[in-house]
């Protein structure tokens, strides 16, 4: 019998929401502030621009490219959530959105291929209502993504003169966030 080993894909390193997301913006989706969307530059995803759905039991990260591909179907998701129909859309990299009815209520499931976060109709509606703010945040970061990455790499490695091509307020904020990251890289305060 010929048996070949198949490697088990390793789970991605968890995202450090306390100090590992630079220039982040949070958009809450519920009154209890337990679910939110976070935009920013994610350190342990290669200093890449992305969006993260934070739920009660986990997080779902989408790269900027995956978000843009899925955004073309947000209206279809909204129609499915409101119309009590099923919907499913998946991009090549594994991220997807599904809409299903559970116990008589519609839910949108956002997934990164490894984890999923469930949004009820009100939470999905709040996400859609926040899209103009989310798009603005992502656009600002997208225009400067390469400069921000360079700045982060230089500042973390201890280079004293980082790029001066970023706006002064962005530089100050990044410097302070990187200093925090370097003090508590695991998001845990040591005593």
N, C-alpha and C positions, 0 to 999 in steps of 0.2 A: 504494500500500500504506500503510495507516494503522498506525503503530507508536506505542505508548504506553510510556513508561518506567515500569518497576515498580521501586520502591526495594528494595534488598537490605537485609533487617533487619540492623542492626549487632549485633555480639556484645556482650553485657553486659560491663562492666568486671570484670576478675578480682577476686576477693575477697582482701583482704589479711588472711591468717590471723594474722600476727604482731601487728599493732597495730590492725586494722580491725574486730575483733569485740569488743564490750564485754560484760562480765559473762559471759564464755564458760565453758562446761564441756565437757570432752572425755571421750568414752567410746570406748575402743579396742576393735577388733573382731577383732584377730589377735595372735598371740604376737610377731610381728616389729614391732608397733606402727606398721605402715605404712598401715593402714586404721582410720578412726575416724569417729565422729559428733560434731559440734560443735553445741552450742546457744548462743544468745546474741543480742545486738542487733547487726545487721550494718550498719556505717556506709555502705558504698556500695550498699546496697539500701534507702536511704531511712530509715536508723536503724530498720529493721523487725526484729521478732522472727522468728526462723527456725531452721532446722536445716540442717546441711550434712554431706553424706557426703564424706569425703576418702579418695581411693584413691591408688594408686601413680601413676596417670597423669592425675589431674584431680579436680575437685570437682563436686558436685551440690548446688545450693541449693534448698530448699523453704521457701516462706513458711509462717508458722504456720497460715494457713487451708488451704493445700494439704496440709500435714502432717496436719491434722485430718481432711480428706476422705480421704486415702490410708490413714490409720490404721484406718479402718473395714474395710479389706480385708487387714490384716496377717495375720489368721488364715487367710484364703484362700491367701495367698502361702506361709505356713508349710506348709499342707497340700499345696500343689503342689510345694514343694521336697522335702518328705519322701515324697510319693506318686509322684514321677517323672511328673507331669503338667504340661501347659502352663497358663499363666495370664497374663492381661493386664488391666490396669485403668488408665485415663487420666482425669484431671480436666480440666475446661474450660480451665484456664490452661496446659495442656500438660505438666504433670508426670505421670509414670507409673511403674508397676512392671510388670515382665514376668518370667516364669519360663520358662526354656528349658533343654533338655538339650544340652550340648556335649560331644562325645567321651565319652558315658556318664555325665557328671556334671551335676547340676542346679545352675543358677545363677539368682540373682535379680538383675535389672538395675533399678537406680533411675535415673531420668532427670529432668532439668528441662526437657526439650525441646531443649536445646542440647548437653548433655554427659550421659554416663552413667557409673556406677560399678558394677562387677560384684562381687557377693558370693556366695561359695560357701556350702554348707550350714552349715558351722561359723560363718562370719561372720554369716550371717543369724540363726542361733540366738543368737549373742552379742548382736546388735542387739535381738532380742526379749527376751532376759534383762535387758538394760539399760533396757527401756522404763519400768519404774517410776521409775528415776532420771531418765530423760529427761523423762517427764511432770511430775515434781516440779520440775525446773529450768524447764521451759517455763511451768508454772502460776505459779511465783513471778515470772517476768519478765512474764507476761501481765497479772497484777494491777496491776503498776506501769508498764506499757509507756508510757503517755502521759507520766507523770512522768519516766521515764528519758529519753525522747526530748527533752523540754523541757530537762532537765538537760544532756544532751549538746550540744544546740544552743546553750544559753547559755554553757557552759564553753568550747566551741570558738570561739565568737565573742568571748570575753573578758569576758563579764559576770561581775562579781565576786560578786554575790549570786545564787547558784543556788537552786533550790527547796529548801526544808527539810522537805518532806513525805515524803522517802524515809528509810528507816532509816539511822542513822549509819554502820554498816559498809558499806552499799551506796554511800553518798555517798563515803566514803573510797576504796573500791575504784574507783568510777567516776572520781573525780578523778585517781587515780594512773594509770589506764588511758588517760584522755584526755590527761594530760601526756605519757605515752609516745607516744601517737598524734601529738601535736603536734610532738614532737622528731623522730620518724622516720615521717612520714606514708606513705611508700612501703614501710615495713617494711625499709628498708635503712639501715644505720648509715653515715653519711658521716664521713670522716676528713680 
